[in-house]
Amino acid sequence: MDLFVRDTGPLQAPAVVFLHGGRVSGWSWEPVIARLPGYRCVAPDLPQFGKSVALGPFRIDRAAEAVATSIRSRFGTAGVHLVGYSLGAQVGIDLLAREPALFASAVLCGTFVNTLPLVQPSARFVGALARTAWSRRLVSYLWNARPLEVAANRTADYREDMRLALSEDAAQIVSASAGFTVPDGLETSEVPALFITGAGEPWPAHRSAGELARRMPRGVNAVAAGMRHDWPLRYPELFSRTLRCWLTNADLPSQIAVR
């Protein structure tokens, strides 16, 4: 499976792989990438998203395998840095469990793991709910209430991502995300991983980040003060500074508090 990939920056610079969330595809990382000139930045479109839409249906394990293949084709087995947001953070967690040798470090934001006793029934229920017209109207309303700032040259990409996110096909993605559990092998992954949750995110996100950080030998749990779920996209200056600090072992910005 050959994912569509945006690859920018000096070829020999430290490499950072960016995995997008469940609403907008890889182009959404461009404001962050523009603030990281000293890095080679790779941003794929995951299966069933953007220019990889034909590679669906989306499953977290399939997406992780495709990303790992893309990394090997570009970098061999050299350790790259991994960044994931929301759905992309779930794919990133799966990668840290199955392919830890590929990664030098990770920053994962706004993730979620299902800890309910009946995982699959709950995932199917959420997926069925996402297929309803009421749910799609709610998603559309929330998007319009807090629209992203989109560069003029990305308006068409944004509209296409919105169209896909509001289609019935998106229910498959919602169900896959809702059914995500802590993957086997994460507890032995030695990758330094920073899990950041916006202070304004719902409590399941905070609980998930804490659980994931505890599972990993080198996991760190942190909160972004005053931020909501989508802060990596809305505040690219802060997020890029956070990344740079983590990648260079510098003190994190004052807005990022380690728990």
C-alpha positions in Angstrom: 0.0 0.0 0.0 1.7 3.2 -1.2 0.4 6.2 0.8 0.4 9.7 -0.6 3.2 11.5 1.3 4.3 15.2 1.5 8.0 15.2 2.1 9.8 18.5 2.7 13.0 19.8 4.2 16.7 18.9 4.0 17.2 15.3 3.0 19.9 14.7 5.6 18.1 16.5 8.5 16.5 14.7 11.4 13.2 13.2 10.1 9.8 13.8 11.7 6.7 11.8 10.6 3.4 13.6 11.1 0.1 11.6 11.3 -3.1 13.6 10.9 -6.4 13.4 12.8 -9.7 12.1 11.8 -11.2 15.2 10.1 -8.5 16.7 7.9 -5.6 15.0 6.0 -1.9 15.5 5.9 -1.9 19.0 4.5 -3.2 20.2 7.9 0.3 19.9 9.3 1.7 22.5 7.0 1.6 25.5 9.5 3.6 23.4 12.0 6.0 22.1 9.4 6.7 25.6 8.1 8.0 26.4 11.6 10.5 23.5 11.7 13.0 24.4 8.9 15.8 22.3 10.4 13.9 19.0 10.0 12.8 16.8 7.2 9.1 16.5 7.6 7.0 13.7 6.2 3.2 13.9 6.3 1.3 11.0 4.7 -2.4 10.9 4.0 -3.7 7.8 5.9 -5.9 5.3 4.1 -9.4 6.6 3.3 -8.2 10.2 3.7 -7.1 12.9 1.2 -5.1 11.6 -1.7 -5.0 8.1 -0.1 -8.8 7.9 -0.1 -8.7 4.9 -2.6 -6.6 2.9 -0.1 -9.5 2.4 2.4 -11.2 1.1 4.3 -9.4 2.6 7.3 -8.2 0.3 10.0 -5.7 1.3 12.6 -3.5 -1.7 12.1 -3.6 -1.3 8.3 -2.7 2.3 8.6 0.2 1.6 10.9 1.6 -1.0 8.5 1.3 1.4 5.6 3.1 4.1 7.5 5.9 1.7 8.6 6.4 0.7 5.0 6.6 4.3 3.9 9.2 5.1 6.6 11.3 2.1 5.6 11.2 3.1 2.0 12.6 6.6 2.8 14.8 6.1 5.9 15.5 2.4 6.2 15.7 1.5 9.8 17.1 4.8 11.0 15.2 6.2 14.0 12.7 8.9 13.0 10.6 11.1 15.3 6.9 10.4 15.3 4.1 13.0 15.8 0.4 12.0 15.9 -2.8 13.9 16.6 -6.1 12.3 17.6 -6.7 9.4 15.1 -3.1 9.8 14.0 -2.0 9.4 17.7 -3.8 6.1 17.8 -2.0 4.9 14.7 1.2 6.2 16.3 0.6 4.2 19.5 0.1 1.1 17.4 3.4 1.8 15.6 5.3 2.3 18.9 4.0 -1.2 20.0 4.7 -3.1 16.7 7.7 -1.2 15.3 9.6 0.5 18.2 13.0 0.2 16.4 11.8 2.7 13.7 11.4 5.6 16.2 13.8 7.8 18.1 11.0 9.6 20.0 7.2 10.4 19.8 4.8 13.2 20.6 1.2 12.1 20.7 -1.7 14.5 21.3 -5.4 14.0 22.1 -5.5 10.2 21.9 -8.1 7.8 23.2 -8.1 4.1 24.2 -11.3 2.1 24.9 -11.2 0.6 28.4 -14.8 -0.6 28.5 -15.5 -4.3 29.2 -17.3 -4.7 25.8 -15.1 -3.0 23.3 -16.5 -4.2 20.0 -20.2 -3.7 20.9 -19.4 -0.1 22.0 -17.4 0.5 18.8 -20.2 -0.8 16.6 -22.7 1.4 18.5 -20.6 4.5 18.0 -20.2 3.6 14.3 -23.9 3.1 13.8 -24.5 6.5 15.5 -22.0 8.2 13.1 -24.1 6.9 10.2 -27.2 8.8 11.2 -28.1 12.1 9.6 -28.4 13.7 13.0 -24.8 12.9 13.8 -23.5 14.2 10.5 -25.5 17.5 11.1 -23.9 17.8 14.5 -20.4 17.3 13.1 -21.1 19.9 10.4 -22.5 22.4 13.1 -19.4 22.0 15.3 -17.0 22.5 12.3 -18.8 25.6 11.3 -18.9 26.9 14.8 -15.1 26.6 15.1 -13.6 26.6 11.6 -9.9 26.1 11.1 -7.9 28.9 9.5 -7.1 27.5 6.1 -4.6 28.9 3.6 -6.2 30.0 0.3 -4.3 27.2 -1.6 -5.8 24.6 0.7 -9.5 25.6 0.5 -10.3 22.8 -1.9 -8.5 20.2 0.2 -10.4 21.3 3.3 -13.7 21.1 1.5 -13.0 17.7 0.2 -11.9 16.5 3.7 -15.2 17.9 5.1 -17.2 16.1 2.4 -15.6 12.8 3.3 -15.9 13.4 7.0 -19.6 14.1 6.6 -20.3 11.0 4.4 -21.6 7.7 5.6 -18.1 6.2 4.8 -16.7 8.1 7.8 -18.6 5.8 10.2 -16.0 3.1 9.5 -13.3 5.5 10.7 -15.3 6.5 13.8 -15.9 2.8 14.7 -12.2 1.9 14.2 -11.2 4.8 16.5 -13.8 4.0 19.1 -12.6 0.4 19.3 -9.0 1.1 19.8 -7.4 -0.5 22.8 -3.9 -0.5 24.3 -1.9 -2.6 21.8 0.2 -5.6 23.0 3.8 -4.8 23.2 3.5 -1.2 24.2 4.7 -2.0 27.7 8.1 -3.1 26.3 8.5 -0.2 23.8 11.5 1.9 24.9 10.7 4.9 22.7 10.6 8.2 24.7 7.0 9.2 24.2 5.3 12.5 25.3 1.5 12.3 25.6 -0.2 15.7 25.7 -3.8 16.4 26.4 -5.5 19.8 26.1 -6.7 21.0 29.5 -10.2 21.4 28.0 -10.5 17.9 26.6 -13.0 15.5 28.0 -11.9 13.3 30.9 -11.5 10.1 28.8 -8.7 11.7 26.9 -6.9 12.6 30.1 -7.4 9.1 31.5 -6.2 7.6 28.2 -3.0 9.7 28.1 -2.2 8.8 31.8 -2.7 5.1 31.1 -0.6 5.1 28.0 2.2 7.0 29.7 2.2 4.6 32.6 2.4 1.6 30.3 5.5 2.8 28.4 8.9 2.6 30.2 9.8 6.1 29.0 6.3 7.6 28.7 5.6 11.1 29.9 2.1 12.5 30.6 1.5 16.3 30.1 -1.3 18.8 29.8 -1.5 21.9 27.6 -2.9 24.7 29.7 -6.0 26.4 28.3 -6.2 24.2 25.2 -8.9 22.1 23.5 -8.5 18.9 21.6 -7.5 20.6 18.3 -4.8 22.8 19.7 -1.9 21.3 17.6 -3.7 22.7 14.5 -5.0 26.0 15.9 -1.8 27.0 17.7 1.0 25.8 15.4 3.6 28.2 17.0 3.2 26.6 20.4 3.0 23.1 19.0 6.1 23.5 16.9 8.0 24.9 19.9 6.8 22.0 22.0 8.1 19.6 19.3 11.4 21.3 19.0 11.9 21.2 22.8 11.1 17.5 23.0 13.2 16.6 20.1 16.2 18.5 21.5 15.8 17.5 25.2 15.1 21.1 26.1 12.7 22.3 28.7 9.1 22.3 27.5 7.2 25.6 27.0 5.6 26.9 30.2 2.1 26.1 28.8 3.0 22.3 28.8 2.9 20.9 32.3 4.2 17.4 33.0 2.1 15.5 35.4 
